[in-house]
Structure formats: C-alpha cells, structure tokens
Amino acid sequence: MLAIGRNHLDWGSADQPPMAPALAAVMDAAAPGSLIALRLLPVLATAGAVVVAGLIARELGCDRRAQGFVAAAQATGAWTTLAGHWLTPYSLEPVQWLLLFWLLVRWIRLRDDRLLIASGVVVGIAAQTKFQVLLLCVVLLASVAVFGPRELLRRPLLWVGAAIAVVLAAPTLVWQIAHGWPQLKMARIVAGEADALSGGRPGIGAQLILYAGVAGVALVLYGLWRLLRDDDLREYRFIGATFVALYVLFVATVGRPYYVVGLYAPLAAIGALGLQHCRETGHVRRKWLACPRTSSASCSRPARWFFRSRS
C-alpha cells in the first residue's frame, strides 16, 4: 500500500481501489517512516468495528450484557487479531460493512429513510476501499426481494442512496474500465493463491467460518439457526440469506478466507439476542449461556418484546 501510495497513486490499481494506498501516503507524509503512524488508522477502524458490532446488537434489542458479548466476539475474532493493525483494504472493510448493516437494522426499527441516504454514502466510500461491497449490495437487494422486508425496495430514498454510492464509486470504476478491468484479472490470481495457501475449497469453507473466532463461531451459527427457527425474526432473514449466499459464492470461486469478516457481527448479534431470550425467560440464577431445560419453549419469545420494552 505504501509503495503504491508513494509512487503510483491513482484512482485505481491492479488489485484494489485507491483508499488504502492514499491513506498510506497521507500517514507516511505526516510521519515519514513511522510504523505507528501506518498502524493508527487500521487500529481505529478495527476498534470502530467492535463498537459498531455492539450498536447492531443494541438495535436488535440486546441488553448491555449481550451487546458486550457481541462486541467481545468481534474483538477476539481470528482475523481481527491477525490483521487488525495492517493498513490494507481488508482491515478497513469490516467497519464499513458493519456500518451498512447497522443502518439497515436501524431502518427496520425506525423506518427513517434518511438512514438509506447514509447507507449510500457508506457504500460509496467502501467501494473506494474494496469492490466486494458492490457484490454485497447486489446479494443484499436480492435477499431483501426474496425474504423481505420488501418495503425497503419501494423507498425512493433507497435508490437516491444508490445513486450517491455510484457517484462516489465512479472515479475508480471509470479507471478500471479505462484500463481493461485489471481487478477481474486479479480474481484468477486470488483463486490460485487461495487454492495453494488455504487448501482449496474445503480449506476456504472452513476458514470463512473459523475466522470469526471461538465466541464468534458459536454466535454466528446460533444466529443462523435462530433466523431459521423464529418467525418474529423474519424481517432479518435477509442477513442470514446474504451470509449463506456469499459464503457459497466465495467457496465456489475459491475466494480469500476473510471475505465475509464484515458479516459476522450481525449474525452474532442475533445469536446473542436468542441467548438473552433464554436468560430472561429462565430462572434468575441459571447461567444465561444456555436455555433452561424447563423453559425451552419460552426461548422463542418474540424479539418485539424487547423493542416494546425499550420504547
């Protein structure tokens, strides 16, 4: 990133948009040769992702304990621990994806269409960081069309936000077109590297899950199960559908094992909400990490109860 930022900074390059190289150039100009300066922004982005993970849990109705659990899972994820201090596109991307999901979850609760404008801004900036966010948006819209809330697609400001995203992303997209889409050519190289380094599709499939970390894996898988089981979470099923679709796509195309890192926290928050239901409906002295055997049926109490209690 530093070499590109110093010597080849443009609206694009062979393997990424300009955001990370530009930030590397700025930090190097402010503090030449300082490793601390180069690590400052990704560390802030990584910490921001932890905060936004907790905010997503709050919007879903999680109490402070569950919010802290989700934030801790985000903070202790394997990929976060490994790469959270590197000034690269994939250390900046998770907080951007999580901001997008926070805005969407908040829109579902409030129906405030100004949040859709903000979503467009986030997507446009994220597209200047990594192009995967464009694929994310396509899959998100398809998931919403299939699973709901379809009302979102009828909101005019959603498409205004989409237009804003296109305008913000246009310079790097135009650069890619003018140079014959080198990013697409890089996809074959990425697949070859992943196949060699990660054990092919089986290795990628395992790592796409395991990079969530110990707590993250448990919450993500439990969150997916709750989305399938609870009708009162049906407005959020598009989150699970998006994760599954991207997971299958990245395994099939032998992507990188960190490509879904920005999707862990929303599912973890849904899992934490399910655990909170079990704790709230069980005996006060029971551990809240497991459903009480005597009240298993009550664990599916609607999430709307938490929304009403907060209001």
C-alpha positions, 0 to 999 in steps of 0.5 A, a space after each residue: 500500500 505504501 509503495 503504491 501510495 508513494 509512487 503510483 497513486 491513482 484512482 485505481 490499481 491492479 488489485 484494489 481501489 485507491 483508499 488504502 494506498 492514499 491513506 498510506 501516503 497521507 500517514 507516511 507524509 505526516 510521519 515519514 517512516 513511522 510504523 505507528 503512524 501506518 498502524 493508527 488508522 487500521 487500529 481505529 477502524 478495527 476498534 470502530 468495528 467492535 463498537 459498531 458490532 455492539 450498536 447492531 446488537 443494541 438495535 436488535 434489542 440486546 441488553 448491555 450484557 449481550 451487546 458486550 458479548 457481541 462486541 467481545 466476539 468481534 474483538 477476539 475474532 481470528 482475523 481481527 487479531 491477525 490483521 487488525 493493525 495492517 493498513 490494507 483494504 481488508 482491515 478497513 472493510 469490516 467497519 464499513 460493512 458493519 456500518 451498512 448493516 447497522 443502518 439497515 437494522 436501524 431502518 427496520 426499527 425506525 423506518 427513517 429513510 434518511 438512514 438509506 441516504 447514509 447507507 449510500 454514502 457508506 457504500 460509496 466510500 467502501 467501494 473506494 476501499 474494496 469492490 466486494 461491497 458492490 457484490 454485497 449490495 447486489 446479494 443484499 437487494 436480492 435477499 431483501 426481494 426474496 425474504 423481505 422486508 420488501 418495503 425497503 425496495 419501494 423507498 425512493 430514498 433507497 435508490 437516491 442512496 444508490 445513486 450517491 454510492 455510484 457517484 462516489 464509486 465512479 472515479 475508480 470504476 471509470 479507471 478500471 474500465 479505462 484500463 481493461 478491468 485489471 481487478 477481474 484479472 486479479 480474481 484468477 490470481 486470488 483463486 490460485 493463491 487461495 487454492 495453494 495457501 488455504 487448501 482449496 475449497 474445503 480449506 476456504 469453507 472452513 476458514 470463512 467460518 473459523 475466522 470469526 473466532 471461538 465466541 464468534 463461531 458459536 454466535 454466528 451459527 446460533 444466529 443462523 439457526 435462530 433466523 431459521 427457527 423464529 418467525 418474529 425474526 423474519 424481517 432479518 432473514 435477509 442477513 442470514 440469506 446474504 451470509 449463506 449466499 456469499 459464503 457459497 459464492 466465495 467457496 465456489 470461486 475459491 475466494 480469500 478466507 476473510 471475505 465475509 469478516 464484515 458479516 459476522 457481527 450481525 449474525 452474532 448479534 442475533 445469536 446473542 439476542 436468542 441467548 438473552 431470550 433464554 436468560 430472561 425467560 429462565 430462572 434468575 440464577 441459571 447461567 444465561 449461556 444456555 436455555 433452561 431445560 424447563 423453559 425451552 419453549 419460552 426461548 422463542 419469545 418474540 424479539 418485539 418484546 424487547 423493542 416494546 420494552 425499550 420504547 
